[in-house]
Amino acid sequence: MNRAAELLLQTSDFTSFSKLHTDAKTNICRVTKARWEETEPGLWRFEITADRFLRNMVRAVVGTLIDVGRGRISEKDFADIIAQKNRCAAGESVPGNALSLVNIVYPQELFLTD
């Protein structure tokens, strides 16, 4: 799953993982970190960092990466799903109840200075 997740760092268009028919003007995002970590035996955490997230993006990415981990799709299939830019090609979204926002960092130039 981590090898497939690394492909996200090379991706700019996340249409395959975005909810359809939103008011987003673009599906371009820059993912800077995407990694699975086993926090204790049998318990895994996925951490993703980006300059922005699309609606439903993280849930769809995680669901599709789980398909890779379960052997339902290959790493190549995951790359093909990204390239298709088709939400219907990706896996099911995981439930949002385990999703948590940890931190938000805004560029310094957004803040007013005296």
Biopython code that builds the backbone (N, CA, C, O; Angstrom):
import numpy as np
from Bio.PDB.StructureBuilder import StructureBuilder

atoms = [
    (1, "MET", "N", (0.826, -1.193, 0.000)),
    (1, "MET", "CA", (0.000, 0.000, 0.000)),
    (1, "MET", "C", (0.868, 1.253, 0.000)),
    (1, "MET", "O", (0.504, 2.256, -0.615)),
    (2, "ASN", "N", (2.004, 1.207, 0.679)),
    (2, "ASN", "CA", (2.878, 2.380, 0.690)),
    (2, "ASN", "C", (3.481, 2.654, -0.683)),
    (2, "ASN", "O", (3.643, 3.813, -1.065)),
    (3, "ARG", "N", (3.814, 1.609, -1.426)),
    (3, "ARG", "CA", (4.337, 1.847, -2.779)),
    (3, "ARG", "C", (3.272, 2.504, -3.651)),
    (3, "ARG", "O", (3.581, 3.410, -4.424)),
    (4, "ALA", "N", (2.034, 2.062, -3.538)),
    (4, "ALA", "CA", (0.952, 2.689, -4.299)),
    (4, "ALA", "C", (0.715, 4.115, -3.810)),
    (4, "ALA", "O", (0.482, 5.015, -4.617)),
    (5, "ALA", "N", (0.773, 4.326, -2.500)),
    (5, "ALA", "CA", (0.567, 5.662, -1.936)),
    (5, "ALA", "C", (1.615, 6.647, -2.434)),
    (5, "ALA", "O", (1.321, 7.833, -2.582)),
    (6, "GLU", "N", (2.837, 6.177, -2.697)),
    (6, "GLU", "CA", (3.888, 7.055, -3.217)),
    (6, "GLU", "C", (3.503, 7.666, -4.561)),
    (6, "GLU", "O", (3.970, 8.753, -4.902)),
    (7, "LEU", "N", (2.662, 6.983, -5.319)),
    (7, "LEU", "CA", (2.211, 7.520, -6.604)),
    (7, "LEU", "C", (1.432, 8.821, -6.427)),
    (7, "LEU", "O", (1.394, 9.658, -7.329)),
    (8, "LEU", "N", (0.817, 8.982, -5.270)),
    (8, "LEU", "CA", (0.049, 10.205, -5.014)),
    (8, "LEU", "C", (0.949, 11.433, -4.984)),
    (8, "LEU", "O", (0.502, 12.534, -5.303)),
    (9, "LEU", "N", (2.204, 11.259, -4.607)),
    (9, "LEU", "CA", (3.143, 12.374, -4.553)),
    (9, "LEU", "C", (3.536, 12.849, -5.942)),
    (9, "LEU", "O", (4.026, 13.967, -6.107)),
    (10, "GLN", "N", (3.323, 12.004, -6.936)),
    (10, "GLN", "CA", (3.649, 12.332, -8.323)),
    (10, "GLN", "C", (2.407, 12.750, -9.109)),
    (10, "GLN", "O", (2.481, 12.990, -10.313)),
    (11, "THR", "N", (1.285, 12.833, -8.435)),
    (11, "THR", "CA", (0.001, 13.118, -9.070)),
    (11, "THR", "C", (-0.402, 14.558, -8.819)),
    (11, "THR", "O", (-0.154, 15.100, -7.742)),
    (12, "SER", "N", (-1.022, 15.179, -9.813)),
    (12, "SER", "CA", (-1.556, 16.529, -9.595)),
    (12, "SER", "C", (-3.077, 16.555, -9.729)),
    (12, "SER", "O", (-3.741, 17.308, -9.017)),
    (13, "ASP", "N", (-3.631, 15.758, -10.617)),
    (13, "ASP", "CA", (-5.078, 15.763, -10.848)),
    (13, "ASP", "C", (-5.724, 14.608, -10.087)),
    (13, "ASP", "O", (-5.473, 13.439, -10.380)),
    (14, "PHE", "N", (-6.555, 14.950, -9.110)),
    (14, "PHE", "CA", (-7.176, 13.940, -8.241)),
    (14, "PHE", "C", (-8.658, 13.730, -8.567)),
    (14, "PHE", "O", (-9.451, 13.405, -7.683)),
    (15, "THR", "N", (-9.021, 13.916, -9.822)),
    (15, "THR", "CA", (-10.412, 13.730, -10.239)),
    (15, "THR", "C", (-10.926, 12.339, -9.878)),
    (15, "THR", "O", (-12.093, 12.191, -9.515)),
    (16, "SER", "N", (-10.078, 11.324, -9.972)),
    (16, "SER", "CA", (-10.510, 9.951, -9.680)),
    (16, "SER", "C", (-10.925, 9.758, -8.229)),
    (16, "SER", "O", (-11.587, 8.775, -7.896)),
    (17, "PHE", "N", (-10.540, 10.690, -7.368)),
    (17, "PHE", "CA", (-10.841, 10.553, -5.947)),
    (17, "PHE", "C", (-11.731, 11.677, -5.424)),
    (17, "PHE", "O", (-11.876, 11.839, -4.212)),
    (18, "SER", "N", (-12.317, 12.441, -6.311)),
    (18, "SER", "CA", (-13.156, 13.569, -5.907)),
    (18, "SER", "C", (-14.635, 13.228, -6.049)),
    (18, "SER", "O", (-15.035, 12.521, -6.974)),
    (19, "LYS", "N", (-15.416, 13.724, -5.147)),
    (19, "LYS", "CA", (-16.859, 13.595, -5.280)),
    (19, "LYS", "C", (-17.275, 14.262, -6.588)),
    (19, "LYS", "O", (-16.742, 15.310, -6.952)),
    (20, "LEU", "N", (-18.210, 13.664, -7.280)),
    (20, "LEU", "CA", (-18.668, 14.208, -8.558)),
    (20, "LEU", "C", (-19.560, 15.427, -8.363)),
    (20, "LEU", "O", (-20.243, 15.557, -7.347)),
    (21, "HIS", "N", (-19.543, 16.306, -9.340)),
    (21, "HIS", "CA", (-20.452, 17.455, -9.421)),
    (21, "HIS", "C", (-20.349, 18.388, -8.215)),
    (21, "HIS", "O", (-21.361, 18.780, -7.635)),
    (22, "THR", "N", (-19.132, 18.735, -7.848)),
    (22, "THR", "CA", (-18.944, 19.720, -6.785)),
    (22, "THR", "C", (-18.690, 21.080, -7.432)),
    (22, "THR", "O", (-18.589, 21.186, -8.655)),
    (23, "ASP", "N", (-18.589, 22.099, -6.616)),
    (23, "ASP", "CA", (-18.328, 23.434, -7.165)),
    (23, "ASP", "C", (-16.837, 23.764, -7.208)),
    (23, "ASP", "O", (-16.468, 24.921, -7.410)),
    (24, "ALA", "N", (-15.974, 22.761, -7.021)),
    (24, "ALA", "CA", (-14.528, 22.992, -7.102)),
    (24, "ALA", "C", (-14.160, 23.408, -8.516)),
    (24, "ALA", "O", (-14.594, 22.790, -9.488)),
    (25, "LYS", "N", (-13.362, 24.450, -8.624)),
    (25, "LYS", "CA", (-12.966, 24.944, -9.938)),
    (25, "LYS", "C", (-11.884, 24.076, -10.582)),
    (25, "LYS", "O", (-11.737, 24.065, -11.805)),
    (26, "THR", "N", (-11.131, 23.353, -9.756)),
    (26, "THR", "CA", (-10.084, 22.475, -10.262)),
    (26, "THR", "C", (-9.920, 21.286, -9.307)),
    (26, "THR", "O", (-10.217, 21.381, -8.116)),
    (27, "ASN", "N", (-9.451, 20.193, -9.843)),
    (27, "ASN", "CA", (-9.168, 19.006, -9.033)),
    (27, "ASN", "C", (-7.662, 18.812, -8.846)),
    (27, "ASN", "O", (-7.194, 17.712, -8.552)),
    (28, "ILE", "N", (-6.927, 19.889, -9.021)),
    (28, "ILE", "CA", (-5.475, 19.861, -8.871)),
    (28, "ILE", "C", (-5.109, 20.061, -7.400)),
    (28, "ILE", "O", (-5.560, 21.013, -6.763)),
    (29, "CYS", "N", (-4.294, 19.159, -6.875)),
    (29, "CYS", "CA", (-3.802, 19.216, -5.496)),
    (29, "CYS", "C", (-2.334, 18.789, -5.521)),
    (29, "CYS", "O", (-1.881, 18.131, -6.457)),
    (30, "ARG", "N", (-1.615, 19.168, -4.495)),
    (30, "ARG", "CA", (-0.216, 18.740, -4.368)),
    (30, "ARG", "C", (-0.076, 17.976, -3.055)),
    (30, "ARG", "O", (-0.054, 18.567, -1.975)),
    (31, "VAL", "N", (0.018, 16.671, -3.167)),
    (31, "VAL", "CA", (0.205, 15.815, -1.992)),
    (31, "VAL", "C", (1.697, 15.752, -1.686)),
    (31, "VAL", "O", (2.507, 15.469, -2.568)),
    (32, "THR", "N", (2.049, 16.014, -0.445)),
    (32, "THR", "CA", (3.461, 16.016, -0.043)),
    (32, "THR", "C", (3.811, 14.837, 0.867)),
    (32, "THR", "O", (4.988, 14.552, 1.091)),
    (33, "LYS", "N", (2.806, 14.162, 1.382)),
    (33, "LYS", "CA", (3.037, 12.975, 2.203)),
    (33, "LYS", "C", (1.823, 12.064, 2.086)),
    (33, "LYS", "O", (0.682, 12.526, 2.130)),
    (34, "ALA", "N", (2.072, 10.783, 1.939)),
    (34, "ALA", "CA", (1.015, 9.773, 1.916)),
    (34, "ALA", "C", (1.654, 8.467, 2.358)),
    (34, "ALA", "O", (2.433, 7.866, 1.619)),
    (35, "ARG", "N", (1.322, 8.035, 3.558)),
    (35, "ARG", "CA", (2.030, 6.882, 4.138)),
    (35, "ARG", "C", (1.163, 6.133, 5.139)),
    (35, "ARG", "O", (0.466, 6.733, 5.956)),
    (36, "TRP", "N", (1.224, 4.803, 5.055)),
    (36, "TRP", "CA", (0.599, 3.913, 6.025)),
    (36, "TRP", "C", (1.614, 3.582, 7.103)),
    (36, "TRP", "O", (2.798, 3.405, 6.817)),
    (37, "GLU", "N", (1.150, 3.498, 8.344)),
    (37, "GLU", "CA", (2.015, 3.132, 9.462)),
    (37, "GLU", "C", (1.237, 2.197, 10.381)),
    (37, "GLU", "O", (0.087, 2.465, 10.730)),
    (38, "GLU", "N", (1.878, 1.101, 10.766)),
    (38, "GLU", "CA", (1.265, 0.186, 11.725)),
    (38, "GLU", "C", (1.561, 0.723, 13.121)),
    (38, "GLU", "O", (2.702, 0.663, 13.581)),
    (39, "THR", "N", (0.554, 1.241, 13.789)),
    (39, "THR", "CA", (0.746, 1.874, 15.092)),
    (39, "THR", "C", (0.820, 0.864, 16.224)),
    (39, "THR", "O", (1.463, 1.116, 17.243)),
    (40, "GLU", "N", (0.172, -0.263, 16.055)),
    (40, "GLU", "CA", (0.276, -1.417, 16.945)),
    (40, "GLU", "C", (-0.147, -2.621, 16.122)),
    (40, "GLU", "O", (-0.766, -2.447, 15.073)),
    (41, "PRO", "N", (0.162, -3.830, 16.556)),
    (41, "PRO", "CA", (-0.131, -5.000, 15.729)),
    (41, "PRO", "C", (-1.592, -5.023, 15.249)),
    (41, "PRO", "O", (-2.530, -5.030, 16.045)),
    (42, "GLY", "N", (-1.745, -5.034, 13.927)),
    (42, "GLY", "CA", (-3.071, -5.094, 13.328)),
    (42, "GLY", "C", (-3.800, -3.766, 13.227)),
    (42, "GLY", "O", (-4.914, -3.725, 12.705)),
    (43, "LEU", "N", (-3.211, -2.679, 13.707)),
    (43, "LEU", "CA", (-3.852, -1.360, 13.669)),
    (43, "LEU", "C", (-3.014, -0.433, 12.793)),
    (43, "LEU", "O", (-1.853, -0.159, 13.095)),
    (44, "TRP", "N", (-3.614, 0.043, 11.713)),
    (44, "TRP", "CA", (-2.902, 0.856, 10.734)),
    (44, "TRP", "C", (-3.468, 2.265, 10.686)),
    (44, "TRP", "O", (-4.666, 2.477, 10.877)),
    (45, "ARG", "N", (-2.589, 3.222, 10.427)),
    (45, "ARG", "CA", (-2.991, 4.623, 10.280)),
    (45, "ARG", "C", (-2.434, 5.136, 8.955)),
    (45, "ARG", "O", (-1.286, 4.865, 8.601)),
    (46, "PHE", "N", (-3.266, 5.880, 8.232)),
    (46, "PHE", "CA", (-2.830, 6.507, 6.992)),
    (46, "PHE", "C", (-2.720, 7.999, 7.244)),
    (46, "PHE", "O", (-3.658, 8.631, 7.728)),
    (47, "GLU", "N", (-1.570, 8.550, 6.913)),
    (47, "GLU", "CA", (-1.354, 9.985, 7.080)),
    (47, "GLU", "C", (-1.110, 10.598, 5.703)),
    (47, "GLU", "O", (-0.284, 10.116, 4.928)),
    (48, "ILE", "N", (-1.842, 11.663, 5.421)),
    (48, "ILE", "CA", (-1.706, 12.341, 4.137)),
    (48, "ILE", "C", (-1.640, 13.843, 4.384)),
    (48, "ILE", "O", (-2.383, 14.387, 5.201)),
    (49, "THR", "N", (-0.740, 14.497, 3.667)),
    (49, "THR", "CA", (-0.556, 15.937, 3.762)),
    (49, "THR", "C", (-0.619, 16.505, 2.352)),
    (49, "THR", "O", (-0.038, 15.947, 1.421)),
    (50, "ALA", "N", (-1.322, 17.610, 2.203)),
    (50, "ALA", "CA", (-1.444, 18.231, 0.876)),
    (50, "ALA", "C", (-1.725, 19.715, 1.019)),
    (50, "ALA", "O", (-2.042, 20.202, 2.104)),
    (51, "ASP", "N", (-1.604, 20.424, -0.092)),
    (51, "ASP", "CA", (-1.909, 21.850, -0.073)),
    (51, "ASP", "C", (-3.415, 22.113, -0.047)),
    (51, "ASP", "O", (-3.851, 23.219, 0.276)),
    (52, "ARG", "N", (-4.201, 21.102, -0.385)),
    (52, "ARG", "CA", (-5.660, 21.170, -0.300)),
    (52, "ARG", "C", (-6.219, 19.773, -0.510)),
    (52, "ARG", "O", (-5.536, 18.895, -1.037)),
    (53, "PHE", "N", (-7.465, 19.570, -0.096)),
    (53, "PHE", "CA", (-8.145, 18.301, -0.312)),
    (53, "PHE", "C", (-9.483, 18.570, -0.977)),
    (53, "PHE", "O", (-10.157, 19.553, -0.674)),
    (54, "LEU", "N", (-9.852, 17.693, -1.877)),
    (54, "LEU", "CA", (-11.154, 17.762, -2.524)),
    (54, "LEU", "C", (-12.182, 17.059, -1.644)),
    (54, "LEU", "O", (-11.838, 16.271, -0.763)),
    (55, "ARG", "N", (-13.427, 17.358, -1.901)),
    (55, "ARG", "CA", (-14.496, 16.707, -1.148)),
    (55, "ARG", "C", (-14.443, 15.195, -1.376)),
    (55, "ARG", "O", (-14.461, 14.737, -2.518)),
    (56, "ASN", "N", (-14.379, 14.441, -0.312)),
    (56, "ASN", "CA", (-14.362, 12.973, -0.325)),
    (56, "ASN", "C", (-13.019, 12.378, -0.774)),
    (56, "ASN", "O", (-12.890, 11.158, -0.867)),
    (57, "MET", "N", (-12.028, 13.220, -1.050)),
    (57, "MET", "CA", (-10.765, 12.737, -1.607)),
    (57, "MET", "C", (-10.053, 11.735, -0.705)),
    (57, "MET", "O", (-9.673, 10.659, -1.166)),
    (58, "VAL", "N", (-9.868, 12.061, 0.551)),
    (58, "VAL", "CA", (-9.108, 11.178, 1.444)),
    (58, "VAL", "C", (-9.837, 9.853, 1.632)),
    (58, "VAL", "O", (-9.210, 8.793, 1.620)),
    (59, "ARG", "N", (-11.133, 9.905, 1.802)),
    (59, "ARG", "CA", (-11.903, 8.672, 1.988)),
    (59, "ARG", "C", (-11.813, 7.769, 0.762)),
    (59, "ARG", "O", (-11.722, 6.550, 0.902)),
    (60, "ALA", "N", (-11.838, 8.355, -0.446)),
    (60, "ALA", "CA", (-11.733, 7.572, -1.683)),
    (60, "ALA", "C", (-10.321, 7.032, -1.879)),
    (60, "ALA", "O", (-10.153, 5.891, -2.309)),
    (61, "VAL", "N", (-9.304, 7.836, -1.570)),
    (61, "VAL", "CA", (-7.916, 7.375, -1.669)),
    (61, "VAL", "C", (-7.703, 6.188, -0.737)),
    (61, "VAL", "O", (-7.152, 5.166, -1.145)),
    (62, "VAL", "N", (-8.136, 6.320, 0.505)),
    (62, "VAL", "CA", (-7.940, 5.243, 1.482)),
    (62, "VAL", "C", (-8.671, 3.977, 1.038)),
    (62, "VAL", "O", (-8.104, 2.886, 1.105)),
    (63, "GLY", "N", (-9.898, 4.101, 0.594)),
    (63, "GLY", "CA", (-10.647, 2.929, 0.134)),
    (63, "GLY", "C", (-9.966, 2.223, -1.021)),
    (63, "GLY", "O", (-9.945, 0.994, -1.080)),
    (64, "THR", "N", (-9.411, 2.998, -1.936)),
    (64, "THR", "CA", (-8.725, 2.413, -3.088)),
    (64, "THR", "C", (-7.392, 1.791, -2.679)),
    (64, "THR", "O", (-7.026, 0.732, -3.188)),
    (65, "LEU", "N", (-6.661, 2.434, -1.767)),
    (65, "LEU", "CA", (-5.412, 1.844, -1.271)),
    (65, "LEU", "C", (-5.667, 0.559, -0.491)),
    (65, "LEU", "O", (-4.855, -0.366, -0.542)),
    (66, "ILE", "N", (-6.768, 0.492, 0.218)),
    (66, "ILE", "CA", (-7.123, -0.750, 0.917)),
    (66, "ILE", "C", (-7.361, -1.862, -0.102)),
    (66, "ILE", "O", (-7.008, -3.014, 0.148)),
    (67, "ASP", "N", (-7.957, -1.527, -1.249)),
    (67, "ASP", "CA", (-8.122, -2.523, -2.316)),
    (67, "ASP", "C", (-6.765, -3.054, -2.777)),
    (67, "ASP", "O", (-6.626, -4.240, -3.074)),
    (68, "VAL", "N", (-5.762, -2.169, -2.835)),
    (68, "VAL", "CA", (-4.406, -2.613, -3.180)),
    (68, "VAL", "C", (-3.901, -3.570, -2.103)),
    (68, "VAL", "O", (-3.388, -4.644, -2.416)),
    (69, "GLY", "N", (-4.042, -3.186, -0.847)),
    (69, "GLY", "CA", (-3.568, -4.015, 0.256)),
    (69, "GLY", "C", (-4.231, -5.375, 0.323)),
    (69, "GLY", "O", (-3.604, -6.354, 0.726)),
    (70, "ARG", "N", (-5.473, -5.444, -0.061)),
    (70, "ARG", "CA", (-6.209, -6.718, -0.045)),
    (70, "ARG", "C", (-5.978, -7.536, -1.308)),
    (70, "ARG", "O", (-6.498, -8.645, -1.431)),
    (71, "GLY", "N", (-5.198, -6.998, -2.252)),
    (71, "GLY", "CA", (-4.900, -7.723, -3.482)),
    (71, "GLY", "C", (-6.009, -7.666, -4.513)),
    (71, "GLY", "O", (-5.963, -8.397, -5.503)),
    (72, "ARG", "N", (-6.993, -6.827, -4.311)),
    (72, "ARG", "CA", (-8.087, -6.701, -5.286)),
    (72, "ARG", "C", (-7.627, -5.975, -6.537)),
    (72, "ARG", "O", (-8.099, -6.257, -7.638)),
    (73, "ILE", "N", (-6.690, -5.026, -6.359)),
    (73, "ILE", "CA", (-6.102, -4.327, -7.491)),
    (73, "ILE", "C", (-4.592, -4.253, -7.258)),
    (73, "ILE", "O", (-4.118, -4.334, -6.125)),
    (74, "SER", "N", (-3.856, -4.097, -8.348)),
    (74, "SER", "CA", (-2.395, -4.012, -8.264)),
    (74, "SER", "C", (-1.953, -2.546, -8.166)),
    (74, "SER", "O", (-2.760, -1.627, -8.307)),
    (75, "GLU", "N", (-0.672, -2.358, -7.926)),
    (75, "GLU", "CA", (-0.121, -0.999, -7.943)),
    (75, "GLU", "C", (-0.321, -0.369, -9.320)),
    (75, "GLU", "O", (-0.625, 0.820, -9.421)),
    (76, "LYS", "N", (-0.153, -1.159, -10.374)),
    (76, "LYS", "CA", (-0.372, -0.654, -11.732)),
    (76, "LYS", "C", (-1.834, -0.250, -11.915)),
    (76, "LYS", "O", (-2.126, 0.783, -12.518)),
    (77, "ASP", "N", (-2.745, -1.060, -11.396)),
    (77, "ASP", "CA", (-4.171, -0.705, -11.468)),
    (77, "ASP", "C", (-4.418, 0.626, -10.769)),
    (77, "ASP", "O", (-5.190, 1.451, -11.258)),
    (78, "PHE", "N", (-3.765, 0.838, -9.628)),
    (78, "PHE", "CA", (-3.911, 2.087, -8.884)),
    (78, "PHE", "C", (-3.426, 3.256, -9.738)),
    (78, "PHE", "O", (-4.081, 4.297, -9.802)),
    (79, "ALA", "N", (-2.286, 3.085, -10.388)),
    (79, "ALA", "CA", (-1.766, 4.129, -11.280)),
    (79, "ALA", "C", (-2.733, 4.388, -12.432)),
    (79, "ALA", "O", (-2.946, 5.536, -12.822)),
    (80, "ASP", "N", (-3.313, 3.329, -12.971)),
    (80, "ASP", "CA", (-4.278, 3.474, -14.066)),
    (80, "ASP", "C", (-5.530, 4.213, -13.607)),
    (80, "ASP", "O", (-6.085, 5.019, -14.354)),
    (81, "ILE", "N", (-5.976, 3.945, -12.386)),
    (81, "ILE", "CA", (-7.149, 4.644, -11.828)),
    (81, "ILE", "C", (-6.869, 6.132, -11.743)),
    (81, "ILE", "O", (-7.722, 6.946, -12.097)),
    (82, "ILE", "N", (-5.686, 6.494, -11.277)),
    (82, "ILE", "CA", (-5.315, 7.912, -11.209)),
    (82, "ILE", "C", (-5.359, 8.527, -12.610)),
    (82, "ILE", "O", (-5.923, 9.604, -12.803)),
    (83, "ALA", "N", (-4.761, 7.837, -13.585)),
    (83, "ALA", "CA", (-4.665, 8.359, -14.955)),
    (83, "ALA", "C", (-6.028, 8.490, -15.632)),
    (83, "ALA", "O", (-6.211, 9.356, -16.487)),
    (84, "GLN", "N", (-6.979, 7.645, -15.261)),
    (84, "GLN", "CA", (-8.303, 7.683, -15.892)),
    (84, "GLN", "C", (-9.083, 8.949, -15.562)),
    (84, "GLN", "O", (-9.943, 9.368, -16.336)),
    (85, "LYS", "N", (-8.789, 9.559, -14.416)),
    (85, "LYS", "CA", (-9.518, 10.763, -13.978)),
    (85, "LYS", "C", (-11.030, 10.513, -14.011)),
    (85, "LYS", "O", (-11.815, 11.312, -14.521)),
    (86, "ASN", "N", (-11.390, 9.371, -13.445)),
    (86, "ASN", "CA", (-12.785, 8.928, -13.441)),
    (86, "ASN", "C", (-13.100, 8.377, -12.047)),
    (86, "ASN", "O", (-12.569, 7.337, -11.657)),
    (87, "ARG", "N", (-13.946, 9.058, -11.310)),
    (87, "ARG", "CA", (-14.282, 8.639, -9.941)),
    (87, "ARG", "C", (-14.853, 7.225, -9.912)),
    (87, "ARG", "O", (-14.647, 6.496, -8.942)),
    (88, "CYS", "N", (-15.558, 6.834, -10.953)),
    (88, "CYS", "CA", (-16.159, 5.495, -10.981)),
    (88, "CYS", "C", (-15.105, 4.390, -11.062)),
    (88, "CYS", "O", (-15.401, 3.238, -10.744)),
    (89, "ALA", "N", (-13.881, 4.720, -11.482)),
    (89, "ALA", "CA", (-12.817, 3.721, -11.588)),
    (89, "ALA", "C", (-12.202, 3.409, -10.234)),
    (89, "ALA", "O", (-11.683, 2.311, -10.036)),
    (90, "ALA", "N", (-12.248, 4.345, -9.304)),
    (90, "ALA", "CA", (-11.621, 4.164, -7.987)),
    (90, "ALA", "C", (-12.485, 3.286, -7.089)),
    (90, "ALA", "O", (-13.633, 2.979, -7.410)),
    (91, "GLY", "N", (-11.911, 2.892, -5.967)),
    (91, "GLY", "CA", (-12.627, 2.055, -5.011)),
    (91, "GLY", "C", (-13.666, 2.830, -4.225)),
    (91, "GLY", "O", (-13.845, 4.035, -4.405)),
    (92, "GLU", "N", (-14.340, 2.110, -3.354)),
    (92, "GLU", "CA", (-15.359, 2.735, -2.510)),
    (92, "GLU", "C", (-14.705, 3.617, -1.458)),
    (92, "GLU", "O", (-13.594, 3.347, -1.002)),
    (93, "SER", "N", (-15.403, 4.659, -1.087)),
    (93, "SER", "CA", (-14.929, 5.533, -0.015)),
    (93, "SER", "C", (-15.118, 4.831, 1.325)),
    (93, "SER", "O", (-16.131, 4.171, 1.558)),
    (94, "VAL", "N", (-14.134, 4.984, 2.193)),
    (94, "VAL", "CA", (-14.277, 4.432, 3.539)),
    (94, "VAL", "C", (-15.164, 5.378, 4.354)),
    (94, "VAL", "O", (-15.276, 6.556, 4.015)),
    (95, "PRO", "N", (-15.789, 4.883, 5.413)),
    (95, "PRO", "CA", (-16.604, 5.754, 6.262)),
    (95, "PRO", "C", (-15.755, 6.865, 6.879)),
    (95, "PRO", "O", (-14.573, 6.665, 7.158)),
    (96, "GLY", "N", (-16.345, 8.006, 7.087)),
    (96, "GLY", "CA", (-15.623, 9.162, 7.610)),
    (96, "GLY", "C", (-15.452, 9.166, 9.112)),
    (96, "GLY", "O", (-14.784, 10.056, 9.640)),
    (97, "ASN", "N", (-16.028, 8.207, 9.828)),
    (97, "ASN", "CA", (-15.990, 8.258, 11.300)),
    (97, "ASN", "C", (-14.587, 8.073, 11.879)),
    (97, "ASN", "O", (-14.354, 8.436, 13.032)),
    (98, "ALA", "N", (-13.650, 7.519, 11.112)),
    (98, "ALA", "CA", (-12.289, 7.340, 11.626)),
    (98, "ALA", "C", (-11.339, 8.413, 11.097)),
    (98, "ALA", "O", (-10.142, 8.386, 11.383)),
    (99, "LEU", "N", (-11.871, 9.340, 10.338)),
    (99, "LEU", "CA", (-11.062, 10.399, 9.749)),
    (99, "LEU", "C", (-10.912, 11.547, 10.734)),
    (99, "LEU", "O", (-11.884, 11.978, 11.354)),
    (100, "SER", "N", (-9.683, 12.040, 10.873)),
    (100, "SER", "CA", (-9.501, 13.184, 11.765)),
    (100, "SER", "C", (-8.518, 14.174, 11.147)),
    (100, "SER", "O", (-7.495, 13.790, 10.579)),
    (101, "LEU", "N", (-8.848, 15.431, 11.269)),
    (101, "LEU", "CA", (-7.980, 16.512, 10.830)),
    (101, "LEU", "C", (-7.032, 16.828, 11.976)),
    (101, "LEU", "O", (-7.472, 17.116, 13.089)),
    (102, "VAL", "N", (-5.740, 16.775, 11.708)),
    (102, "VAL", "CA", (-4.763, 16.960, 12.769)),
    (102, "VAL", "C", (-4.233, 18.384, 12.806)),
    (102, "VAL", "O", (-4.050, 18.945, 13.886)),
    (103, "ASN", "N", (-3.984, 18.975, 11.646)),
    (103, "ASN", "CA", (-3.351, 20.283, 11.641)),
    (103, "ASN", "C", (-3.625, 21.009, 10.333)),
    (103, "ASN", "O", (-3.770, 20.383, 9.282)),
    (104, "ILE", "N", (-3.694, 22.325, 10.403)),
    (104, "ILE", "CA", (-3.809, 23.172, 9.220)),
    (104, "ILE", "C", (-2.683, 24.193, 9.299)),
    (104, "ILE", "O", (-2.481, 24.827, 10.335)),
    (105, "VAL", "N", (-1.955, 24.349, 8.207)),
    (105, "VAL", "CA", (-0.879, 25.337, 8.145)),
    (105, "VAL", "C", (-1.188, 26.262, 6.971)),
    (105, "VAL", "O", (-1.318, 25.811, 5.833)),
    (106, "TYR", "N", (-1.303, 27.552, 7.255)),
    (106, "TYR", "CA", (-1.541, 28.544, 6.217)),
    (106, "TYR", "C", (-0.235, 29.232, 5.852)),
    (106, "TYR", "O", (0.625, 29.422, 6.711)),
    (107, "PRO", "N", (-0.078, 29.607, 4.586)),
    (107, "PRO", "CA", (1.125, 30.348, 4.193)),
    (107, "PRO", "C", (1.193, 31.680, 4.963)),
    (107, "PRO", "O", (0.176, 32.345, 5.158)),
    (108, "GLN", "N", (2.375, 32.047, 5.385)),
    (108, "GLN", "CA", (2.573, 33.250, 6.191)),
    (108, "GLN", "C", (2.075, 34.506, 5.470)),
    (108, "GLN", "O", (1.603, 35.439, 6.120)),
    (109, "GLU", "N", (2.173, 34.540, 4.149)),
    (109, "GLU", "CA", (1.773, 35.743, 3.405)),
    (109, "GLU", "C", (0.266, 36.030, 3.474)),
    (109, "GLU", "O", (-0.176, 37.106, 3.070)),
    (110, "LEU", "N", (-0.508, 35.093, 3.975)),
    (110, "LEU", "CA", (-1.938, 35.332, 4.135)),
    (110, "LEU", "C", (-2.268, 36.201, 5.338)),
    (110, "LEU", "O", (-3.363, 36.757, 5.421)),
    (111, "PHE", "N", (-1.346, 36.320, 6.255)),
    (111, "PHE", "CA", (-1.593, 37.057, 7.498)),
    (111, "PHE", "C", (-1.228, 38.533, 7.344)),
    (111, "PHE", "O", (-0.228, 38.885, 6.718)),
    (112, "LEU", "N", (-2.058, 39.369, 7.926)),
    (112, "LEU", "CA", (-1.784, 40.800, 7.935)),
    (112, "LEU", "C", (-0.674, 41.101, 8.944)),
    (112, "LEU", "O", (-0.626, 40.521, 10.029)),
    (113, "THR", "N", (0.198, 42.003, 8.569)),
    (113, "THR", "CA", (1.249, 42.411, 9.498)),
    (113, "THR", "C", (1.145, 43.912, 9.739)),
    (113, "THR", "O", (0.678, 44.652, 8.873)),
    (114, "ASP", "N", (1.565, 44.351, 10.884)),
    (114, "ASP", "CA", (1.512, 45.779, 11.212)),
    (114, "ASP", "C", (2.637, 46.539, 10.559)),
    (114, "ASP", "O", (2.741, 47.754, 10.730)),
]
sb = StructureBuilder()
sb.init_structure("model")
sb.init_model(0)
sb.init_chain("A")
sb.init_seg("    ")
for serial, (resi, resn, name, xyz) in enumerate(atoms, 1):
    if name == "N":
        sb.init_residue(resn, " ", resi, " ")
    sb.init_atom(name, np.array(xyz, "f"), 0.0, 1.0, " ", f" {name:<3s}", serial, name[0])
structure = sb.get_structure()
